Amino acid sequence: MNSQGLDLLVHYFPELSATQRNQFARLGELYAHWNERVNLISRKDFEHLYERHILHSLGIAKVVQFKKGTRIVDVGTGGGFPLVPLAILFPHCSFHGIDGIGKKITAVKGVIEGLGITNCTAEQVRSMDHKPRYDVIVSRAVTTLPEFIRDTKHLVAKGRGRMYYLKGGELADEILPVRNAVRVHELKEVFAEAFFETKKVVEVTL
């Protein structure tokens, strides 16, 4: 168990249930196990797992509270971020993570099974080849915003979908060509750690 990492999450999410606290505490050992087999997180960065990966993923929950039954897809889920932390936080929603790299999906499935969570699945498929429809798209930056919108907008119903994209740095030039309604939420306003100084959640109406 990672008590220091868990303390960080509880500081910002004091309403976590005992079950959720236990699941978040177990993430450290599960990711350590899978990271030895598949390079999900760099070794240098792994010591910051709870701050830079888990808490960062939960930044989306400081912007939106998903209603019961919401269907969410994490595009380019990689090591399962923000997929797995959000699935723990919102047990009454359904989450599906997709990624083109099979080894990473195998690891993510291992983490999901290790936690015993039933509202979360993962699949090796590229976003362009994925056909199901969802209510919400989430992701940690995998490309520029215009490219990402172009490659994923078919995954939600036009005019009714939302996207929450975790991004860092200056975004003005990226947002300029986007015709959709865009709102940028600064994570430094909710998380005090220096890591979040330039981190944002980009909310897009699709």
LOPA-845336 format. One record per residue (C-alpha): residue number from 1; residue in three letters; y, x negated, z negated. Coordinates in steps of 0.2 Angstrom, whole numbers, plus 5000, padded with zeros to 4 digits. Layout:
% residues N
<nr NUM&rest ALA&c2 Y&c1 X&c3 Z>
...
This chain:
% residues 206
<nr 1&rest MET&c2 5000&c1 5000&c3 5000>
<nr 2&rest ASN&c2 5017&c1 4994&c3 5004>
<nr 3&rest SER&c2 5028&c1 5000&c3 4989>
<nr 4&rest GLN&c2 5044&c1 4992&c3 4995>
<nr 5&rest GLY&c2 5043&c1 4999&c3 5012>
<nr 6&rest LEU&c2 5039&c1 5016&c3 5005>
<nr 7&rest ASP&c2 5053&c1 5015&c3 4992>
<nr 8&rest LEU&c2 5065&c1 5013&c3 5007>
<nr 9&rest LEU&c2 5058&c1 5029&c3 5016>
<nr 10&rest VAL&c2 5059&c1 5039&c3 5000>
<nr 11&rest HIS&c2 5077&c1 5033&c3 4997>
<nr 12&rest TYR&c2 5082&c1 5042&c3 5013>
<nr 13&rest PHE&c2 5069&c1 5056&c3 5013>
<nr 14&rest PRO&c2 5067&c1 5060&c3 4995>
<nr 15&rest GLU&c2 5059&c1 5077&c3 5000>
<nr 16&rest LEU&c2 5043&c1 5069&c3 5006>
<nr 17&rest SER&c2 5028&c1 5077&c3 4999>
<nr 18&rest ALA&c2 5014&c1 5067&c3 4990>
<nr 19&rest THR&c2 5003&c1 5068&c3 5005>
<nr 20&rest GLN&c2 5017&c1 5061&c3 5016>
<nr 21&rest ARG&c2 5021&c1 5047&c3 5004>
<nr 22&rest ASN&c2 5003&c1 5042&c3 5004>
<nr 23&rest GLN&c2 5002&c1 5043&c3 5023>
<nr 24&rest PHE&c2 5018&c1 5032&c3 5025>
<nr 25&rest ALA&c2 5011&c1 5020&c3 5012>
<nr 26&rest ARG&c2 4995&c1 5018&c3 5022>
<nr 27&rest LEU&c2 5004&c1 5014&c3 5038>
<nr 28&rest GLY&c2 5007&c1 4996&c3 5033>
<nr 29&rest GLU&c2 4988&c1 4992&c3 5032>
<nr 30&rest LEU&c2 4983&c1 5002&c3 5047>
<nr 31&rest TYR&c2 4996&c1 4993&c3 5058>
<nr 32&rest ALA&c2 4991&c1 4976&c3 5051>
<nr 33&rest HIS&c2 4973&c1 4980&c3 5056>
<nr 34&rest TRP&c2 4978&c1 4985&c3 5073>
<nr 35&rest ASN&c2 4991&c1 4972&c3 5076>
<nr 36&rest GLU&c2 4978&c1 4959&c3 5074>
<nr 37&rest ARG&c2 4968&c1 4966&c3 5089>
<nr 38&rest VAL&c2 4982&c1 4972&c3 5100>
<nr 39&rest ASN&c2 5000&c1 4965&c3 5100>
<nr 40&rest LEU&c2 5010&c1 4980&c3 5095>
<nr 41&rest ILE&c2 5023&c1 4972&c3 5085>
<nr 42&rest SER&c2 5028&c1 4953&c3 5085>
<nr 43&rest ARG&c2 5022&c1 4944&c3 5070>
<nr 44&rest LYS&c2 5040&c1 4939&c3 5066>
<nr 45&rest ASP&c2 5045&c1 4957&c3 5066>
<nr 46&rest PHE&c2 5030&c1 4964&c3 5057>
<nr 47&rest GLU&c2 5037&c1 4960&c3 5040>
<nr 48&rest HIS&c2 5051&c1 4972&c3 5044>
<nr 49&rest LEU&c2 5039&c1 4986&c3 5049>
<nr 50&rest TYR&c2 5046&c1 4999&c3 5038>
<nr 51&rest GLU&c2 5064&c1 4997&c3 5042>
<nr 52&rest ARG&c2 5064&c1 4992&c3 5060>
<nr 53&rest HIS&c2 5050&c1 5003&c3 5066>
<nr 54&rest ILE&c2 5046&c1 5017&c3 5054>
<nr 55&rest LEU&c2 5063&c1 5021&c3 5047>
<nr 56&rest HIS&c2 5071&c1 5018&c3 5064>
<nr 57&rest SER&c2 5059&c1 5031&c3 5071>
<nr 58&rest LEU&c2 5064&c1 5043&c3 5058>
<nr 59&rest GLY&c2 5082&c1 5042&c3 5063>
<nr 60&rest ILE&c2 5079&c1 5056&c3 5075>
<nr 61&rest ALA&c2 5075&c1 5067&c3 5059>
<nr 62&rest LYS&c2 5093&c1 5064&c3 5053>
<nr 63&rest VAL&c2 5099&c1 5072&c3 5069>
<nr 64&rest VAL&c2 5087&c1 5086&c3 5072>
<nr 65&rest GLN&c2 5075&c1 5096&c3 5061>
<nr 66&rest PHE&c2 5061&c1 5102&c3 5072>
<nr 67&rest LYS&c2 5056&c1 5120&c3 5070>
<nr 68&rest LYS&c2 5038&c1 5125&c3 5066>
<nr 69&rest GLY&c2 5027&c1 5125&c3 5082>
<nr 70&rest THR&c2 5039&c1 5113&c3 5092>
<nr 71&rest ARG&c2 5029&c1 5103&c3 5105>
<nr 72&rest ILE&c2 5035&c1 5085&c3 5107>
<nr 73&rest VAL&c2 5030&c1 5072&c3 5119>
<nr 74&rest ASP&c2 5034&c1 5053&c3 5115>
<nr 75&rest VAL&c2 5036&c1 5044&c3 5132>
<nr 76&rest GLY&c2 5032&c1 5026&c3 5132>
<nr 77&rest THR&c2 5025&c1 5027&c3 5114>
<nr 78&rest GLY&c2 5020&c1 5009&c3 5114>
<nr 79&rest GLY&c2 5013&c1 5006&c3 5096>
<nr 80&rest GLY&c2 5016&c1 5024&c3 5091>
<nr 81&rest PHE&c2 5035&c1 5024&c3 5088>
<nr 82&rest PRO&c2 5043&c1 5036&c3 5085>
<nr 83&rest LEU&c2 5027&c1 5047&c3 5088>
<nr 84&rest VAL&c2 5017&c1 5043&c3 5072>
<nr 85&rest PRO&c2 5031&c1 5043&c3 5059>
<nr 86&rest LEU&c2 5038&c1 5059&c3 5066>
<nr 87&rest ALA&c2 5021&c1 5067&c3 5066>
<nr 88&rest ILE&c2 5019&c1 5063&c3 5048>
<nr 89&rest LEU&c2 5037&c1 5070&c3 5044>
<nr 90&rest PHE&c2 5034&c1 5086&c3 5054>
<nr 91&rest PRO&c2 5016&c1 5092&c3 5051>
<nr 92&rest HIS&c2 5019&c1 5109&c3 5058>
<nr 93&rest CYS&c2 5024&c1 5103&c3 5075>
<nr 94&rest SER&c2 5013&c1 5095&c3 5088>
<nr 95&rest PHE&c2 5015&c1 5078&c3 5095>
<nr 96&rest HIS&c2 5008&c1 5069&c3 5110>
<nr 97&rest GLY&c2 5011&c1 5051&c3 5114>
<nr 98&rest ILE&c2 5009&c1 5044&c3 5132>
<nr 99&rest ASP&c2 5010&c1 5026&c3 5138>
<nr 100&rest GLY&c2 5003&c1 5017&c3 5153>
<nr 101&rest ILE&c2 4995&c1 5003&c3 5143>
<nr 102&rest GLY&c2 4977&c1 5008&c3 5138>
<nr 103&rest LYS&c2 4976&c1 4995&c3 5124>
<nr 104&rest LYS&c2 4991&c1 5001&c3 5115>
<nr 105&rest ILE&c2 4985&c1 5019&c3 5116>
<nr 106&rest THR&c2 4968&c1 5014&c3 5109>
<nr 107&rest ALA&c2 4977&c1 5006&c3 5094>
<nr 108&rest VAL&c2 4989&c1 5022&c3 5092>
<nr 109&rest LYS&c2 4973&c1 5033&c3 5092>
<nr 110&rest GLY&c2 4966&c1 5021&c3 5078>
<nr 111&rest VAL&c2 4981&c1 5023&c3 5068>
<nr 112&rest ILE&c2 4981&c1 5042&c3 5070>
<nr 113&rest GLU&c2 4962&c1 5043&c3 5065>
<nr 114&rest GLY&c2 4965&c1 5032&c3 5051>
<nr 115&rest LEU&c2 4978&c1 5043&c3 5043>
<nr 116&rest GLY&c2 4968&c1 5059&c3 5047>
<nr 117&rest ILE&c2 4983&c1 5068&c3 5054>
<nr 118&rest THR&c2 4978&c1 5082&c3 5066>
<nr 119&rest ASN&c2 4995&c1 5087&c3 5074>
<nr 120&rest CYS&c2 4996&c1 5071&c3 5084>
<nr 121&rest THR&c2 4987&c1 5064&c3 5100>
<nr 122&rest ALA&c2 4989&c1 5050&c3 5112>
<nr 123&rest GLU&c2 4984&c1 5047&c3 5130>
<nr 124&rest GLN&c2 4985&c1 5033&c3 5143>
<nr 125&rest VAL&c2 4996&c1 5040&c3 5157>
<nr 126&rest ARG&c2 5012&c1 5037&c3 5166>
<nr 127&rest SER&c2 5026&c1 5049&c3 5163>
<nr 128&rest MET&c2 5027&c1 5052&c3 5182>
<nr 129&rest ASP&c2 5009&c1 5057&c3 5182>
<nr 130&rest HIS&c2 5009&c1 5068&c3 5167>
<nr 131&rest LYS&c2 5010&c1 5087&c3 5170>
<nr 132&rest PRO&c2 5011&c1 5097&c3 5154>
<nr 133&rest ARG&c2 5027&c1 5105&c3 5148>
<nr 134&rest TYR&c2 5035&c1 5102&c3 5131>
<nr 135&rest ASP&c2 5050&c1 5108&c3 5121>
<nr 136&rest VAL&c2 5057&c1 5090&c3 5116>
<nr 137&rest ILE&c2 5055&c1 5072&c3 5123>
<nr 138&rest VAL&c2 5057&c1 5058&c3 5111>
<nr 139&rest SER&c2 5057&c1 5039&c3 5115>
<nr 140&rest ARG&c2 5062&c1 5022&c3 5109>
<nr 141&rest ALA&c2 5072&c1 5014&c3 5124>
<nr 142&rest VAL&c2 5060&c1 5009&c3 5138>
<nr 143&rest THR&c2 5073&c1 5009&c3 5152>
<nr 144&rest THR&c2 5091&c1 5014&c3 5155>
<nr 145&rest LEU&c2 5096&c1 5032&c3 5151>
<nr 146&rest PRO&c2 5098&c1 5038&c3 5169>
<nr 147&rest GLU&c2 5081&c1 5031&c3 5174>
<nr 148&rest PHE&c2 5073&c1 5038&c3 5159>
<nr 149&rest ILE&c2 5080&c1 5056&c3 5162>
<nr 150&rest ARG&c2 5074&c1 5055&c3 5181>
<nr 151&rest ASP&c2 5057&c1 5050&c3 5176>
<nr 152&rest THR&c2 5054&c1 5063&c3 5162>
<nr 153&rest LYS&c2 5064&c1 5078&c3 5165>
<nr 154&rest HIS&c2 5049&c1 5087&c3 5173>
<nr 155&rest LEU&c2 5041&c1 5087&c3 5156>
<nr 156&rest VAL&c2 5052&c1 5101&c3 5149>
<nr 157&rest ALA&c2 5058&c1 5117&c3 5156>
<nr 158&rest LYS&c2 5075&c1 5116&c3 5164>
<nr 159&rest GLY&c2 5089&c1 5122&c3 5154>
<nr 160&rest ARG&c2 5079&c1 5123&c3 5138>
<nr 161&rest GLY&c2 5073&c1 5105&c3 5134>
<nr 162&rest ARG&c2 5080&c1 5092&c3 5123>
<nr 163&rest MET&c2 5078&c1 5073&c3 5123>
<nr 164&rest TYR&c2 5081&c1 5062&c3 5108>
<nr 165&rest TYR&c2 5082&c1 5043&c3 5114>
<nr 166&rest LEU&c2 5083&c1 5029&c3 5102>
<nr 167&rest LYS&c2 5095&c1 5016&c3 5109>
<nr 168&rest GLY&c2 5105&c1 5001&c3 5104>
<nr 169&rest GLY&c2 5121&c1 4993&c3 5110>
<nr 170&rest GLU&c2 5135&c1 4999&c3 5121>
<nr 171&rest LEU&c2 5130&c1 5015&c3 5130>
<nr 172&rest ALA&c2 5146&c1 5020&c3 5139>
<nr 173&rest ASP&c2 5141&c1 5013&c3 5156>
<nr 174&rest GLU&c2 5124&c1 5020&c3 5155>
<nr 175&rest ILE&c2 5130&c1 5038&c3 5150>
<nr 176&rest LEU&c2 5144&c1 5038&c3 5164>
<nr 177&rest PRO&c2 5132&c1 5043&c3 5179>
<nr 178&rest VAL&c2 5122&c1 5056&c3 5168>
<nr 179&rest ARG&c2 5127&c1 5074&c3 5173>
<nr 180&rest ASN&c2 5118&c1 5082&c3 5158>
<nr 181&rest ALA&c2 5127&c1 5085&c3 5141>
<nr 182&rest VAL&c2 5125&c1 5070&c3 5131>
<nr 183&rest ARG&c2 5129&c1 5067&c3 5112>
<nr 184&rest VAL&c2 5128&c1 5050&c3 5104>
<nr 185&rest HIS&c2 5123&c1 5049&c3 5085>
<nr 186&rest GLU&c2 5127&c1 5033&c3 5076>
<nr 187&rest LEU&c2 5113&c1 5028&c3 5064>
<nr 188&rest LYS&c2 5124&c1 5017&c3 5055>
<nr 189&rest GLU&c2 5132&c1 5032&c3 5048>
<nr 190&rest VAL&c2 5115&c1 5037&c3 5039>
<nr 191&rest PHE&c2 5106&c1 5021&c3 5036>
<nr 192&rest ALA&c2 5115&c1 5007&c3 5027>
<nr 193&rest GLU&c2 5104&c1 4992&c3 5033>
<nr 194&rest ALA&c2 5113&c1 4980&c3 5045>
<nr 195&rest PHE&c2 5099&c1 4983&c3 5058>
<nr 196&rest PHE&c2 5106&c1 5000&c3 5061>
<nr 197&rest GLU&c2 5124&c1 4994&c3 5065>
<nr 198&rest THR&c2 5122&c1 4996&c3 5084>
<nr 199&rest LYS&c2 5107&c1 5008&c3 5084>
<nr 200&rest LYS&c2 5110&c1 5026&c3 5090>
<nr 201&rest VAL&c2 5101&c1 5042&c3 5094>
<nr 202&rest VAL&c2 5106&c1 5049&c3 5111>
<nr 203&rest GLU&c2 5104&c1 5068&c3 5112>
<nr 204&rest VAL&c2 5102&c1 5075&c3 5130>
<nr 205&rest THR&c2 5101&c1 5093&c3 5135>
<nr 206&rest LEU&c2 5089&c1 5094&c3 5150>
